[in-house]
Structures are given as structure tokens and as C-alpha cells.
Amino acid sequence: MERIYVIPLRKVKEAPRTVRAPKAVRVVKEFLEKHMKSEEIKLDASVNEKLWERGIQKIPPKIKVKAVKDEDGSVAVTLAE
């Protein structure tokens, strides 16, 4: 199963400045756990770099990702083009 999602990260900006990027990573994983019905989420390095590219404080307001679910139930996540 393959899907493309636009994950909103606007509410993460309400967190303290020093925890925004790590919290954004957690929010992306939680979103995908809920929508892809799987607990094993593997983020690609490109997704992590996109969240961290402007530092820990300035995260993007949203991120577009492509999630692919394997037969064993694990989900591989990459940036959508």
C-alpha cells in the first residue's frame, strides 16, 4: 500500500523552541501510526533532514511524505516529490 500525505506541523510551533524539531519527528511518526495502522515506522534520512534543515527552532509548517507499507506491516517513509 502506498500513500502520499501532507502532515501539518503548525501546532508543534506552540512547543518551547528547544524541543520543536524532535517533537516534529514524533508528530510525524504518530500521524503515520494512526493513518497507516502500523507501529513500525521507518523515517528516511531525507525526511529527518527536511525537519532539521533550519535548525531545532524553525521547523516547516507542513511536510509532504510518501508512505509505503510492506507485507510484514512496516512502513517506510520518504519525502514526496
Residue frames as a rotation matrix with the C-alpha (Angstrom) as fourth column:
MET 1
0.586 0.811 0.000 0.00
0.811 -0.586 0.000 0.00
0.000 0.000 -1.000 0.00
GLU 2
-0.600 -0.794 0.093 1.39
0.800 -0.599 0.046 3.39
0.019 0.103 0.995 -0.97
ARG 3
0.584 0.811 0.026 0.02
0.805 -0.583 0.108 6.78
0.103 -0.042 -0.994 0.04
ILE 4
-0.534 -0.667 0.520 1.05
0.548 -0.741 -0.388 10.43
0.644 0.078 0.761 -0.03
TYR 5
0.446 0.639 -0.626 0.27
0.891 -0.257 0.373 12.60
0.078 -0.725 -0.684 2.99
VAL 6
-0.178 -0.421 0.889 0.68
0.065 -0.907 -0.416 16.28
0.982 -0.017 0.189 3.81
ILE 7
0.098 0.133 -0.986 1.35
0.925 0.353 0.139 16.29
0.366 -0.926 -0.088 7.55
PRO 8
0.564 0.151 0.812 0.55
-0.002 -0.983 0.185 19.57
0.826 -0.106 -0.554 9.36
LEU 9
-0.110 -0.692 -0.713 3.19
0.884 0.259 -0.389 20.67
0.454 -0.673 0.583 11.88
ARG 10
-0.067 0.134 0.989 1.74
-0.003 -0.991 0.134 24.07
0.998 0.006 0.066 12.77
LYS 11
0.852 0.492 0.180 0.81
-0.180 -0.048 0.983 23.02
0.492 -0.870 0.047 16.34
VAL 12
0.446 -0.771 -0.454 4.38
0.865 0.502 -0.004 21.94
0.231 -0.391 0.891 17.06
LYS 13
-0.253 -0.534 0.807 5.31
0.341 -0.829 -0.442 25.64
0.905 0.164 0.392 16.98
GLU 14
0.612 0.534 0.583 3.48
-0.371 -0.458 0.808 26.01
0.699 -0.711 -0.082 20.31
ALA 15
0.760 -0.419 -0.498 6.19
0.632 0.655 0.413 23.88
0.153 -0.629 0.763 21.96
PRO 16
0.640 -0.623 -0.450 9.29
-0.091 -0.643 0.760 25.51
-0.763 -0.446 -0.468 23.51
ARG 17
0.675 -0.362 -0.643 11.88
-0.737 -0.356 -0.574 26.50
-0.021 0.861 -0.508 20.92
THR 18
-0.294 -0.948 0.120 14.46
-0.947 0.306 0.100 23.96
-0.131 -0.084 -0.988 22.08
VAL 19
-0.546 0.114 0.830 12.26
-0.108 0.973 -0.205 20.89
-0.831 -0.201 -0.518 21.52
ARG 20
0.225 0.773 -0.593 10.49
-0.707 -0.289 -0.645 21.69
-0.670 0.565 0.481 18.24
ALA 21
-0.106 -0.293 -0.950 12.41
-0.938 0.348 -0.003 19.55
0.331 0.890 -0.312 15.76
PRO 22
-0.974 -0.223 -0.032 12.47
-0.201 0.924 -0.326 16.41
0.102 -0.311 -0.945 17.95
LYS 23
-0.420 0.897 0.142 8.76
-0.118 0.101 -0.988 16.88
-0.900 -0.431 0.063 18.67
ALA 24
0.147 0.444 -0.884 8.08
-0.928 -0.247 -0.279 17.29
-0.342 0.862 0.375 14.93
VAL 25
-0.656 -0.434 -0.617 9.72
-0.617 0.780 0.108 13.90
0.434 0.452 -0.779 14.31
ARG 26
-0.921 0.350 0.174 7.47
0.106 0.652 -0.751 12.33
-0.376 -0.673 -0.637 16.97
VAL 27
-0.106 0.929 -0.355 4.37
-0.457 -0.363 -0.812 14.00
-0.883 0.076 0.463 15.49
VAL 28
-0.135 -0.007 -0.991 5.18
-0.981 0.141 0.133 12.64
0.139 0.990 -0.026 12.02
LYS 29
-0.910 -0.251 -0.331 5.58
-0.217 0.967 -0.137 9.12
0.355 -0.052 -0.934 13.42
GLU 30
-0.709 0.699 0.095 2.35
0.072 0.206 -0.976 9.37
-0.702 -0.685 -0.197 15.44
PHE 31
-0.021 0.685 -0.728 0.44
-0.818 -0.430 -0.381 10.64
-0.574 0.587 0.570 12.39
LEU 32
-0.288 -0.168 -0.943 1.66
-0.843 0.512 0.166 7.74
0.455 0.843 -0.289 10.28
GLU 33
-0.999 -0.002 0.046 0.97
-0.027 0.835 -0.550 5.17
-0.037 -0.550 -0.834 13.01
LYS 34
-0.381 0.923 -0.058 -2.63
-0.180 -0.136 -0.974 6.38
-0.907 -0.361 0.217 13.11
HIS 35
0.254 0.555 -0.792 -3.22
-0.829 -0.297 -0.474 6.61
-0.499 0.777 0.385 9.36
MET 36
-0.167 -0.395 -0.904 -1.22
-0.831 0.550 -0.087 3.58
0.531 0.736 -0.420 8.18
LYS 37
0.779 0.568 0.264 -2.33
-0.609 0.590 0.530 1.31
0.145 -0.574 0.806 11.08
SER 38
0.533 -0.688 -0.492 1.21
0.442 0.722 -0.531 0.19
0.721 0.066 0.690 11.94
GLU 39
0.963 -0.215 -0.161 3.54
0.068 -0.386 0.920 0.62
-0.260 -0.897 -0.357 14.89
GLU 40
0.105 -0.975 0.196 6.78
0.654 0.216 0.725 0.12
-0.749 0.052 0.661 12.95
ILE 41
0.977 0.205 0.049 7.57
0.185 -0.718 -0.671 3.41
-0.103 0.665 -0.740 11.17
LYS 42
0.052 -0.997 0.062 10.96
0.839 0.078 0.538 3.95
-0.542 0.024 0.840 9.49
LEU 43
0.857 0.183 -0.482 11.72
-0.020 -0.923 -0.385 7.57
-0.515 0.340 -0.787 8.55
ASP 44
0.545 -0.671 0.503 14.15
0.779 0.184 -0.599 8.10
0.309 0.719 0.623 5.69
ALA 45
-0.292 -0.759 -0.582 17.13
0.862 -0.472 0.184 10.38
-0.415 -0.448 0.792 6.27
SER 46
-0.732 0.036 0.681 15.65
0.451 -0.723 0.523 12.87
0.511 0.690 0.513 3.77
VAL 47
0.395 0.916 0.076 12.55
0.445 -0.263 0.856 13.36
0.804 -0.304 -0.511 5.98
ASN 48
0.494 -0.290 -0.820 14.74
0.840 -0.083 0.536 13.91
-0.224 -0.953 0.203 9.05
GLU 49
-0.611 -0.790 0.043 16.96
0.762 -0.573 0.301 16.38
-0.213 0.217 0.953 7.17
LYS 50
-0.345 0.577 0.740 13.91
0.427 -0.606 0.671 18.31
0.836 0.548 -0.038 5.93
LEU 51
0.703 0.643 -0.303 12.62
0.531 -0.191 0.825 18.71
0.473 -0.741 -0.476 9.50
TRP 52
0.505 -0.595 -0.626 16.04
0.674 -0.182 0.716 19.76
-0.540 -0.783 0.309 10.82
GLU 53
0.124 -0.578 0.807 17.31
0.945 -0.180 -0.274 21.83
0.304 0.796 0.523 7.83
ARG 54
0.191 -0.025 0.981 16.67
0.030 -0.999 -0.031 25.22
0.981 0.035 -0.190 9.50
GLY 55
-0.736 -0.572 0.363 17.70
-0.366 -0.116 -0.923 24.08
0.570 -0.812 -0.124 12.96
ILE 56
-0.806 0.372 -0.460 15.89
0.577 0.665 -0.474 22.93
0.130 -0.648 -0.751 16.07
GLN 57
-0.633 0.525 -0.569 13.70
0.172 -0.622 -0.764 26.06
-0.755 -0.581 0.304 16.36
LYS 58
-0.249 0.501 -0.829 12.41
-0.785 -0.606 -0.130 26.73
-0.567 0.618 0.544 12.83
ILE 59
-0.616 0.114 0.780 10.53
0.298 0.950 0.097 23.70
-0.729 0.292 -0.619 11.59
PRO 60
-0.939 0.341 0.040 8.47
-0.070 -0.304 0.950 23.72
0.336 0.889 0.310 8.38
PRO 61
-0.474 0.829 0.297 4.71
-0.840 -0.325 -0.435 24.35
-0.264 -0.455 0.850 8.82
LYS 62
0.696 0.639 0.326 3.89
-0.492 0.756 -0.431 21.13
-0.522 0.140 0.841 6.92
ILE 63
-0.511 -0.858 -0.045 5.71
-0.668 0.364 0.649 18.28
-0.541 0.362 -0.759 5.24
LYS 64
0.558 0.662 -0.500 4.69
-0.828 0.402 -0.392 16.11
-0.059 0.632 0.773 2.26
VAL 65
-0.481 -0.727 0.490 5.69
-0.712 0.650 0.267 12.46
-0.512 -0.221 -0.830 2.58
LYS 66
0.163 0.450 -0.878 5.18
-0.778 0.606 0.166 9.18
0.607 0.656 0.449 0.74
ALA 67
-0.211 -0.146 0.967 4.46
-0.840 0.534 -0.103 6.18
-0.501 -0.833 -0.235 2.97
VAL 68
-0.019 0.128 -0.992 4.83
-0.709 0.697 0.104 2.61
0.705 0.705 0.078 1.68
LYS 69
0.232 0.196 0.953 3.53
-0.876 0.469 0.117 -0.29
-0.424 -0.861 0.280 3.78
ASP 70
-0.634 -0.552 -0.541 5.24
-0.716 0.683 0.142 -3.67
0.291 0.478 -0.829 3.28
GLU 71
0.070 0.651 -0.756 3.68
-0.216 0.750 0.626 -7.12
0.974 0.119 0.193 3.62
ASP 72
-0.360 -0.300 -0.883 5.18
0.703 0.536 -0.468 -7.53
0.614 -0.789 0.018 7.11
GLY 73
0.560 0.752 -0.347 3.45
0.804 -0.392 0.448 -4.35
0.201 -0.530 -0.824 8.32
SER 74
-0.163 -0.673 -0.722 6.41
0.699 -0.595 0.396 -1.99
-0.696 -0.440 0.567 8.49
VAL 75
0.850 0.489 0.198 6.08
0.502 -0.635 -0.587 1.46
-0.162 0.598 -0.785 6.90
ALA 76
-0.317 -0.945 0.078 8.92
0.894 -0.270 0.356 3.16
-0.316 0.182 0.931 5.00
VAL 77
0.739 0.584 -0.336 8.57
0.505 -0.810 -0.298 6.95
-0.447 0.050 -0.893 4.78
THR 78
-0.458 -0.841 0.288 10.33
0.858 -0.333 0.392 9.21
-0.234 0.426 0.874 2.25
LEU 79
-0.465 0.260 -0.847 9.84
-0.142 -0.966 -0.218 12.76
-0.874 0.019 0.485 1.01
ALA 80
0.347 0.652 0.674 7.23
0.707 0.290 -0.645 13.07
-0.616 0.701 -0.360 -1.74
GLU 81
-0.737 -0.676 0.017 8.19
0.485 -0.512 0.709 14.84
-0.471 0.531 0.705 -4.95
